[in-house]
Amino acid sequence: MTDEESYNIGFKIGKFIFEYHKSFQGCDCGRWNKHYNYRINKFLHKYGLGQYRGNLDYVLLDFLERNKYCLKDRTCTTIIGLNGLEDIKITKDGKFQIVEEYKILRSDSYFEFRNLNLYYNNTNLLTGIVDGYFDNNVPRMFFKLLGVYTIIENLYDIFVENKDVDDEIINEKIKKINDIYDGFSSIYPIWYLKNKKF
């Protein structure tokens, strides 16, 4: 599959995910906002009490503090629960199927993308999914929340659940997140900047 074909299929997938979310949208996400802010605050608190300190931590923590306000006034929906691009099967003739786990999760619709940021193997497909979801008009808030969700979902268990994880593994996880955002010099992940047709 060429880069352009990957992008175009991704665009169709993004539109499909958007329509799925739209059909289940409900009231505002007040409970989600409260729940996720609690999750962020608990993470920051446990990190502060812990022994681990890495060279890049402050960059991630600063990003969290600056952007958690974006959770306010989000509209809730039922999400598919994608764990990564491996949950999307694409045939040679360009048809796709999303492998759903039978679970119901009400959340901010952007939470659907929480794992795609780190676990991807086709940046053109991923860029197409994001562009298709927003019909080529991706709001900055999406990328801010994507960063917040990426940080919390990948580090929460280590710090809050007191998982016995070697410092080297924590350093690798933090470095990977940091690298995807080029040191958080921008709210845009590097894979998106590389493939976006501005």
Backbone as a ProteinNet text record, in pm:
[ID]
protein_1_A
[PRIMARY]
MTDEESYNIGFKIGKFIFEYHKSFQGCDCGRWNKHYNYRINKFLHKYGLGQYRGNLDYVLLDFLERNKYCLKDRTCTTIIGLNGLEDIKITKDGKFQIVEEYKILRSDSYFEFRNLNLYYNNTNLLTGIVDGYFDNNVPRMFFKLLGVYTIIENLYDIFVENKDVDDEIINEKIKKINDIYDGFSSIYPIWYLKNKKF
[TERTIARY]
84.4	0	89.2	59.9	139.1	103.7	188.2	161.8	27.1	-0.8	-126.4	-246.8	-235.2	-344.5	-368.5	-258.7	-271.3	-344.1	-304.1	-367.2	-516.7	-550.5	-690.4	-776.8	-723.6	-797.7	-813.7	-706.5	-713.4	-821	-832.3	-933	-1073.6	-1098.2	-1229.1	-1253.7	-1150.1	-1162.2	-1195.5	-1126.4	-1151.7	-1295.8	-1348.6	-1489.1	-1583.6	-1551.8	-1634.3	-1635.7	-1518.2	-1509	-1587.8	-1576.2	-1650.9	-1801.6	-1851.3	-1995.2	-2038.7	-1953.9	-1983.1	-1998.1	-1901.1	-1906.3	-2029.4	-2056.6	-2168.7	-2301.6	-2314.7	-2441.9	-2466.1	-2360.9	-2375.6	-2353.8	-2338	-2310.2	-2425.4	-2387.5	-2489.1	-2462.3	-2492.6	-2478.3	-2330.8	-2307.8	-2169.9	-2096.6	-1967.6	-1882.5	-1838.8	-1928.7	-1892.2	-1829.6	-1888.8	-1833	-1698.3	-1686	-1557.5	-1450.4	-1484.7	-1393.1	-1346.1	-1440.8	-1409.8	-1321.6	-1361.7	-1287.2	-1144	-1129.7	-995.9	-907.2	-965.7	-886.9	-838.9	-924.9	-884.6	-767.4	-776.3	-669.3	-537.3	-544.9	-425	-367.6	-453.7	-406.7	-346.5	-406.8	-353.5	-216.3	-203.9	-75.7	31.5	-0.7	95.7	133	34.4	58.1	150.9	118.5	199.7	340.4	350	482.5	562.6	498.6	565.4	613	537.6	575.3	680.7	692.8	782.3	928.9	1011.5	1156.6	1208.7	1134.7	1184.6	1190.9	1303.2	1318.8	1403.9	1350.6	1423.9	1450.8	1537.3	1578.2	1467.2	1372	1269.8	1133.4	1123.1	993.3	925.9	1003	944.6	872.4	920.3	858.6	717.6	703.6	573	479.2	532.3	449.2	399.5	485.6	447.4	337.6	351.7	250.6	115.3	116.5	-7.3	-74	4.3	-49.9	-108.4	-39	-82.4	-206.8	-231	-335.4	-451.7	-450.7	-561.9	-693.4	-686	-807.5	-893.2	-832.1	-904.5	-1012.9	-1006.8	-1108.1	-1244.9	-1243.9	-1368.7	-1463.2	-1590.5	-1696	-1687.7	-1629.2	-1627.4	-1762.1	-1801.7	-1924.7	-1890.2	-1964	-1936.6	-1999.6	-1937.8	-1989.6	-1946.9	-1995.5	-1946.2	-1834.6	-1718.7	-1607	-1592.5	-1522.2	-1500.1	-1403.5	-1304	-1204.1	-1083.5	-1039.4	-921.9	-799.2	-725.6	-600.2	-480.3	-498.6	-390.7	-432.7	-344.1	-377.5	-398.4	-343.2	-362.8	-509.4	-591.1	-734.8	-811.2	-740.4	-803.6	-745.5	-828.3	-785.7	-821.6	-722.1	-742.6	-714.7	-808.7	-790.7	-713.7	-668.6	-591.4	-673.2	-805	-888.7	-934.9	-873.8	-899	-1018.7	-1076.8	-1186.6	-1126.5	-1200.3	-1147.4	-1252.6	-1203.2	-1289.6	-1222.1	-1300.2	-1246.7	-1283.6	-1181.7	-1202.9	-1238.2	-1363.1	-1410.6	-1403.6	-1359.7	-1376.1	-1515	-1588.3	-1724.8	-1723.8	-1698.7	-1700.8	-1765.4	-1828.7	-1892.1	-1815.7	-1760.1	-1684.4	-1736.9	-1792.5	-1838.4	-1724.8	-1687.5	-1576.7	-1580.5	-1484.1	-1456.6	-1418.6	-1470.7	-1443	-1293.8	-1218.2	-1075.5	-997.5	-1055.7	-991.2	-973.2	-1053.8	-1041.3	-899.4	-832.6	-702.6	-584.6	-612.1	-510.3	-390.8	-412.1	-302.2	-242.6	-314.7	-265.6	-139	-122.8	-9.1	124.7	128.7	254.2	265.5	152.7	155.5	105.6	189	152.7	266.7	234	337.2	316.4	218.2	191.3	144.9	239.7	207.9	113.6	117.5	24.3	-118.9	-136.5	-269	-320.2	-233.9	-272.1	-307.9	-228.8	-259.1	-392.5	-416.8	-544.7	-661.9	-644.6	-751.6	-786	-682.5	-705.8	-770.3	-716.4	-773.2	-916.2	-942.4	-1076.9	-1176.1	-1132.9	-1220.2	-1268.3	-1178.1	-1210.6	-1236.3	-1246	-1268.1	-1168.3	-1042	-929.1	-930.6	-1002	-1006.2	-980.6	-859.7	-827.1	-802.8	-880.6	-861.1	-735.9	-675.7	-557.5	-589	-712.3	-749.7	-735.3	-761.1	-745.7	-603.2	-506	-366.5	-323.8	-378.9	-348.9	-401.2	-526.1	-583	-516.6	-476.4	-404.8	-276.4	-206	-85	-114.6	-219.7	-259.4	-292.3	-375.4	-415.2	-295.8	-206.8	-89	-1.7	22.4	106.9	42.1	-82.9	-149	-168.1	-216.5	-246	-120.4	-6.3	117.2	200.7	173.1	255.4	177.1	45.3	-37.7	-11.4	-19	-3.3	132	234.8	369.5	375.8	322.4	335.3	222.2	100.9	-13.2	-35.4	-23.1	-46.4	79.6	183.8	311.2	366.1	358.2	415.1	565.9	621.9	766.1	834.2	865.7	923.5	1061.3	1155.6	1292.3	1297.4	1381.9	1395	1427.5	1502.7	1541.3	1417.9	1322.9	1199.8	1116	1109.4	1036.5	1101.5	1234.8	1307.2	1274	1268.5	1237.4	1096.9	999.8	861.1	851.3	914.3	910.4	982.5	1094.8	1170	1087.7	1017.4	935.5	826.5	758.1	654.2	717	829.1	899.4	943.6	994.7	1041.6	926.9	811.3	696.1	654.2	677.9	642.3	764	877.5	999.7	1024.3	1022.3	1046.8	934.2	816.1	699.5	728.2	809.4	832.9	707.8	616.2	491	384.2	258	151.1	127.3	190	168.5	271.8	227.5	324.1	401.8	526.2	609.8	554.2	487.6	431.6	324.3	250.8	146.2	207.7	305.4	371.1	438.5	491.8	563.2	468.7	347	255.7	140.6	116.7	2.1	19.3	-87.4	-87.3	-145.3	-62	-111.2	-153.6
-117.9	0	124.6	220.1	342.5	432.8	534.1	630.2	699.5	734.9	804.9	713.8	587.4	491.7	472.8	462.8	449.6	569.4	687.9	810.6	810.9	776.1	779.6	678.5	558.8	459.5	510.5	568.9	627.3	734	814.9	921.3	861.6	752.1	684	626.1	568.7	511.7	622.4	735.7	849.7	897.6	905	945.5	845	715.4	611	626.1	646.6	661.4	784.6	893.4	1015.2	988	921	891.6	799.8	704.6	614.6	696.2	783	866.6	957.4	1015.3	1109	1040.7	914.3	844.7	811.4	818.1	786.6	907.1	1025.5	1143.6	1174.4	1214.6	1248.9	1384.1	1394.3	1521.2	1555.2	1665.3	1707.7	1602.4	1612.6	1511.9	1553.6	1611.7	1657.1	1549.1	1429.6	1319.9	1275.7	1274.9	1238.1	1339.3	1466.2	1573.9	1554.9	1529.5	1511.1	1387.3	1277.5	1151.6	1167.5	1229.3	1235.1	1337.9	1446.5	1542.2	1478	1396.6	1322.6	1230.2	1164	1073.2	1149.9	1265.5	1348.1	1393.1	1444.6	1493.6	1382.3	1264.5	1150.4	1110.9	1112.5	1083.1	1182.4	1311.6	1415.1	1402.2	1372.5	1356.8	1237.6	1123.5	1002.6	1019.4	1086.5	1113.6	1197.9	1300.9	1389.4	1317.6	1217	1141.1	1034.6	996.2	885.5	924.4	823.8	841.8	871.2	827.1	838.1	983.3	1020.3	1149.8	1128.5	1170.7	1158.2	1294.9	1297.3	1424.2	1493.4	1415.6	1473.7	1488	1448.7	1448.3	1584.8	1687.6	1821	1865.6	1821.3	1860.8	1802.7	1674.4	1608.3	1665	1685.7	1737.1	1878.3	1958.6	2094.5	2091.1	2001.6	1987.7	1949.8	1856.2	1814.7	1932.8	2004.7	2118.6	2225.4	2251.3	2356.8	2319.9	2190.4	2150.8	2071.3	2041.8	1963.8	2042.2	2172.7	2254.5	2215.6	2155.1	2118.3	2013.5	1945.1	1844.3	1906.1	2033.5	2101.6	2112.9	2092.2	2111.1	2017.3	1901.4	1802.9	1730.6	1683.3	1606.3	1458.3	1381.8	1238.3	1158.5	1045.7	951.8	811.4	713.3	577.1	558.7	514.8	495.9	348.1	320.7	183.8	111.9	183.7	123.7	71.2	145.7	103.7	96.8	-11.7	-23.9	15.4	24.8	60.6	30.9	57.4	33.8	-113.5	-201.8	-345.6	-385.9	-300.6	-327.4	-294.3	-242.3	-207.4	-299.1	-384	-477.2	-417.5	-414.3	-357.6	-465.7	-484.8	-584.6	-523	-608.7	-561.6	-470.6	-488.5	-404.5	-275.7	-244.6	-116	-111.4	-226.1	-227.8	-243.3	-197.7	-207.4	-261.2	-318.1	-366.9	-331.2	-277.8	-245.1	-358.3	-416.9	-525.9	-463.2	-479.6	-418.7	-517.9	-470.1	-548.2	-512.2	-609.9	-580.9	-517.3	-388.9	-313.5	-179.4	-125.6	4.8	103.4	202.4	303.4	439.7	510.6	647	740.3	823.3	914.5	1029	1115.5	1216.2	1140.4	1181.2	1109.8	1107.5	1209.9	1213.9	1104.8	1051.2	944.2	819.4	807.6	695.5	685.4	798.1	804	787.5	762.4	763.8	672.9	557.6	464.5	476.6	538.9	547	630.8	723.2	814	742	637.5	566.4	434.9	372.4	237.9	240.1	290.1	298.3	240.7	194.7	146.8	201.6	288.1	347.1	490.9	583.2	722.8	786.9	741.5	795.4	754.2	629	579.7	657.1	674	743	889.2	956.2	1095.4	1103.3	1007.6	1002.6	984.5	898.3	875.4	1005.5	1076.9	1203.1	1306.4	1322.2	1419.8	1383.6	1253.5	1209.1	1231.7	1206.6	1225.9	1370.8	1462.4	1605.7	1670.6	1589	1640	1751.4	1723.5	1813.7	1944.9	1949	2071.6	2035.3	1985.4	1932	2046.5	2051.6	2159.7	2137.8	2246.1	2238.4	2164.9	2180	2114.3	1962.2	1906.9	1762.3	1720.1	1793	1755.4	1777.6	1879.2	1901.1	1784.6	1744.4	1632.7	1500.8	1485	1363.6	1350.9	1461.9	1460.9	1426.4	1486	1457.9	1310	1256.8	1116	1022.5	1057.3	973.4	963.8	1076.3	1077.5	995.3	1025.3	958.1	809.3	772.7	631.4	545.1	604.5	526.4	527.5	620.7	630.5	613.1	621.7	618.7	494.9	377.3	253.1	245	293.9	286.6	365.8	487.3	574.2	557.7	538	533.4	393.8	294.5	157.4	95.9	177.5	134.6	8.1	4.8	-108.7	-105.9	-220.1	-230	-235.4	-118	-107	-43.8	-100.8	-51.3	92	175.6	315.3	326.3	231.3	234.7	222.8	139.6	123.2	250.6	311.7	438.6	544.7	551.6	647.5	627.2	500.1	469.6	515.7	489.7	531.2	683.6	752.4	899.2	954.4	893.7	938.4	918.7	805.9	778.9	884.6	917.1	1021	1155	1186.3	1311.4	1320.9	1209.9	1208.5	1227.7	1169.4	1183.1	1328.9	1405.1	1547.4	1638.4	1580.4	1659	1749.5	1687.1	1761.3	1857	1832.8	1919.2	2062.4	2072.2	2203.2	2248.1	2154.1	2180.7	2089	2124	2034.5	1922.6	1932.7	1833.7	1722	1596.1	1486	1492.3	1447	1458.4	1378	1264.1	1185.3	1264.6	1349.7	1428.6	1541.1	1609.1	1718.6	1667.2	1546.5	1487.5	1453.5	1412.4	1362.2	1453.8	1556.7	1645.3	1723.5	1727.7	1807.5	1944.7	2033.5	2165.5	2250.5
0	0	0	-86.8	-92.5	25.6	46.7	154.1	133.4	7.8	-21.7	1.9	-38.3	-14.9	135.1	211.2	357.3	416.2	372.8	422.5	388.4	263.7	219.3	294.3	318.4	397	540.3	594.6	728.5	737.5	633.3	630.1	641.4	566.9	573	712.5	771.1	906	1006.3	994	1082.5	1073.2	950.5	931.6	997.6	983.6	1044.7	1197.1	1256.9	1403	1448.4	1371.2	1405.2	1406.3	1302.7	1294.7	1408.6	1443.1	1555.8	1684.2	1710.5	1830.9	1829.9	1713.3	1702.2	1736	1697.2	1719.5	1866.7	1949.4	2091.9	2183.4	2123	2204.9	2298.3	2418.7	2517.9	2577	2702.5	2773.5	2794.1	2862.9	2886.7	2970	2970.2	3033.7	3173.3	3250.3	3384.5	3469.1	3467.4	3546.8	3491.6	3359.5	3298	3338.1	3328.6	3366	3510.4	3599	3741	3761.3	3697.5	3708.5	3657.5	3540.6	3481.5	3551.5	3597.8	3676.3	3805.7	3866.2	3986.2	3952.8	3838.6	3793.3	3774.7	3711.4	3690.3	3824.4	3912	4042.1	4126.8	4121.2	4195.8	4141.1	4009.2	3945	3990.7	3984.6	4023.9	4171.6	4255.4	4399.1	4426.5	4366.3	4389.2	4332.6	4219.5	4163.4	4262.4	4318	4413.7	4538.2	4582.8	4702.4	4674.5	4548.8	4513.9	4509.5	4490.2	4486.4	4345.7	4245.1	4107.8	4061.7	4002.1	3935.8	3811.3	3698.2	3572.7	3513.3	3413.6	3352.5	3273.4	3221.9	3134.5	3201	3326.6	3395.9	3394.7	3423.3	3438.9	3312.1	3194.7	3068	3058.8	3092.1	3088.6	3194.1	3314.8	3424	3393.2	3333.9	3295.8	3189.4	3091.1	2986	3046.9	3140.6	3208.6	3278.8	3357	3433.1	3341.4	3230.4	3138.7	3058.4	3038.5	2944	3001.9	3130.4	3186.5	3185.8	3172.9	3165.4	3044.1	2942.9	2820.1	2844.8	2958.6	2991.6	3018.6	3053.6	3090.9	2970.6	2995.4	2894.8	2774.1	2790.4	2682	2678.3	2561.6	2546.4	2547.8	2624.8	2636.9	2523.7	2495.4	2397.3	2438.1	2366.2	2383.3	2282.4	2327.9	2235.6	2201.1	2092.3	2046.2	2139.4	2187.4	2276.3	2201.6	2100.1	2023.2	2113.1	2102.5	2177.8	2093.6	1964	1873.3	1730.8	1635.6	1495.3	1464.8	1549.7	1526.8	1543.3	1601.4	1614	1485.4	1386.3	1258.6	1151.2	1096.2	991.4	855.5	766.2	632.9	529.6	437	331.7	214.9	124.3	8.8	-82.1	-81.4	-167.3	-97.8	17.6	82.9	175.9	205.7	303.4	442.5	542.9	679.2	774.5	881.6	988.8	1120.2	1212.6	1344.5	1438.7	1499	1592.8	1726.5	1766.3	1890.9	2004.9	2117.7	2239	2289.4	2333.9	2377.4	2515.1	2515.2	2639.9	2610.8	2707.3	2690.1	2776.2	2712.3	2784.4	2744.5	2840	2816.6	2853.9	2760.6	2786.6	2687	2699.9	2598.9	2471.5	2358.5	2233.2	2198.5	2239.3	2207.2	2280	2386.4	2462	2375	2270.7	2175.7	2119.9	2106.8	2040.3	2136.1	2263.7	2368.8	2341.3	2279.9	2255.6	2116.7	2026	1888.7	1879.5	1971.7	1969	1985.2	2064.2	2090.2	2015.8	1988.6	1932	1788.4	1703.2	1562.5	1479.5	1361.1	1270.2	1129.8	1113.5	983.7	1006.4	996.9	1029.4	928.2	802.8	703.1	734.8	772.9	812.1	933.6	1032	1155.2	1128.6	1045.9	1010.6	937.1	846.9	775.9	870.5	972.8	1070.8	1143.1	1187.9	1260.3	1168.1	1046.7	952.9	914.2	893.6	857.6	970	1092	1207.9	1214.9	1184	1194.4	1058.4	953.9	818.8	784.5	810.8	781.1	858.5	969.3	1049.5	1196.1	1223.5	1356	1454.4	1563.3	1661.1	1746	1787.6	1874.2	2004.6	2053.7	2178.6	2168.3	2050	2032.3	2065.6	2012.9	2035.3	2180.3	2243.1	2385.4	2469.1	2443.4	2519.1	2482.7	2357.7	2318.4	2399.2	2418.3	2500.3	2645.3	2700.6	2839.7	2855	2765	2773.5	2753.5	2663.4	2638	2762.6	2826.9	2947.4	3058.9	3090.2	3203.2	3176.9	3059.9	3033	3027.3	3000.6	2991.7	3119	3210	3331.3	3461.4	3455.4	3576.5	3662.4	3602.8	3680.4	3749.5	3684.2	3742.2	3872.4	3870.4	3986.8	4088.4	4041.6	4133	4189.9	4106.4	4152.3	4212.6	4226.3	4285.3	4220.6	4089.1	4016.7	4036.8	4063.4	4084.3	3947.7	3896.2	3763.1	3774.7	3703.5	3703.6	3648.6	3708	3664.1	3515.5	3464.4	3323.3	3232.4	3271.4	3193.2	3200.1	3318.7	3332.5	3244.2	3247.9	3163.7	3016.4	2973	2832.7	2796.1	2884	2857.1	2846.6	2940.7	2940.4	2818	2782.7	2664.5	2537.4	2528.4	2409.6	2393.4	2502.4	2496.9	2459.7	2522.5	2496.7	2350.4	2296.4	2157.5	2058.5	2088.3	1998.1	1986.2	2091.4	2091.1	2073.8	2036.5	2017.6	2138.4	2256.7	2380.1	2415.9	2361.9	2382.8	2338.1	2231.3	2171	2094.6	2073.5	2003.9	2062.9	2044.1	2090.4	1989.4	1871.6	1766.1	1773.4	1767.8	1762.5	1631	1632.4	1512.3	1395.5	1422.5	1312.2	1238.2	1308.5	1244.2	1161.4	1217.5	1144.8	1018.3	1025.8	912.3	797	828.1	725.5	689.9	770	746.9	618.2	539.5	416.2	450.6	504.2	548.3	430.6
[MASK]
++++++++++++++++++++++++++++++++++++++++++++++++++++++++++++++++++++++++++++++++++++++++++++++++++++++++++++++++++++++++++++++++++++++++++++++++++++++++++++++++++++++++++++++++++++++++++++++++++++++

